[in-house]
Amino acid sequence: MKLDQLLSSLTVVKKTGQDRWKARCPSHEDTTPSLNIRDAGDRVLIHCFTGCSVHNIVAAVGMELSDLFPEVQKTNSPLKQRFMPQDVIQCLSGETLFMVMCSDSLAKGEGLDEVDQKRLRVCHRRFANAAKAAGL
């Protein structure tokens, strides 16, 4: 988050309260300060009362929108995505239906084509991933 860089890039900056400033908007010809800036702790909020977009404002001072937010800590470990239990059960229910259909085909001696064989491997991976996520 580069609040200091933003404030130093603006003109006629005036502190209006705790963690709040007003300045001339760099995105348009501004004779009276119309840009509000607020340090929200985890991000910088900006608003131009004449309607300039946030993208245009930050671009006008040589910054990017991401500069208004804290830096993301990069880790080597993958993010763990949480799913609602009912969504997992619904997905596995569909996988079970496909496996039953494959089982019926095999019981009738029809076999499985290459597409169904690949899809059956997907079923297996989904069940294995669900079991792993559940700690099994």
N, C-alpha and C positions, 0 to 999 in steps of 0.2 A: 504494500500500500504506500503510495507516494504522495501523501497529503502536502508535505513541504514543497515538493516539486510543483504541484498544481498551484498552490498559493503563490509561489514565487514567479510563476508564469503569467499571473493575472495582474491587472492594473486596478487601481483604486480599491484595494482590499481593505475592508473594515470589519473588525470583530463585532458581532452583534449579540453575542452571548457565549455561554460555555460551549466550546467545540462547534461554534457557528460563525460563518463569515458571509459577507456580501461583497460582490465585485462586479466590474464590468464584464459582460459576456464577450469572450474572444471570437465567438462565432458570427457576430453581427455588429454593425456600427451601433455601439451602445454609448449613449451620452450620460445616462444615469445608471448606476449599478442595478442590474436586473437578474444577476446570477446569485443564487443562494448555494452555499456550500456547508455541509455538515459532516463532522467526523462522528460516525455511528459506532465507533469502536472496532468493528470487524470489517467496515467498508466506508468509503467516502460517498456521500450522497450529494448530487448536484442537480439543480433545477433552474432553468432559465424561464422567467415569467413572460418572455415574448414568444416562447414556443420552440426555441432551438433544441435539436435533438442532442442527447448526451454524447452520441458518437461524434457529431460535428464539433461539439465543445472540446472534447478531449483531443480530437485530431488537430484543432486550431492551435493547441499549445504543444503539439508534438508528442502527445501521449496516446495510450491505447486504453480502451475500456477496462481491460484486465488490471491496469495500474491502480484502479480505484478499489481493488479488492486485495485481501492478503495473499501472499504467495502460497501456492499449494505445496505442501511438503510431499516430495516424491519418495516413494518407498519401492523396494524391490518385491515386496509381497503383494500378491493380487488382492484386490478388494473383495471382501466377503459380501455377497449380495443376499439379503434376507428376503424370503418369500413368505407370503401368508400361507398357513397350513392348508386352507381350503383350495388355494390355487395349485399347490403341489398335488393334493389328492385328485383334483380335477384332471390335471395333466396325466398323472399315472393311471387314472381310470381310462383315459383315451388310449394310452399305451397298452393297457390290459386288453381292451377291446380288439386292438390290432393283433395282439398275440393270439387271442382266441380265434380270430379269423384265419391266421396262419396255421394254427393247430388243426382247425377243421379241414383246411386244404390238404395238409399233410396226411390226416387220417383218411381222407378220400383217395389218397395216392396221387394227388394232382401236383405235388411239389410246389416250390416257390421260384418265381423268376428272379432275375438279378436285382431288380428294383425293390421287390419285397424283402429279399435277403439283406440289402443295405438298410432298409427301413427297420428291419428286425434288430440290426446292430444298434441303430439309434435308440430303439426301445431299451435295449440292454444298458447302454450308456446312461440313459435318463434314470433308470432304476438304480444303477450303481452310484450316480451322483446324488440322488435323493438319500440313499443309505449313508453315503459319506457325510452329507450335510447333517444327517440325524445322529452322526457319531457312531455308526455301526460299522 
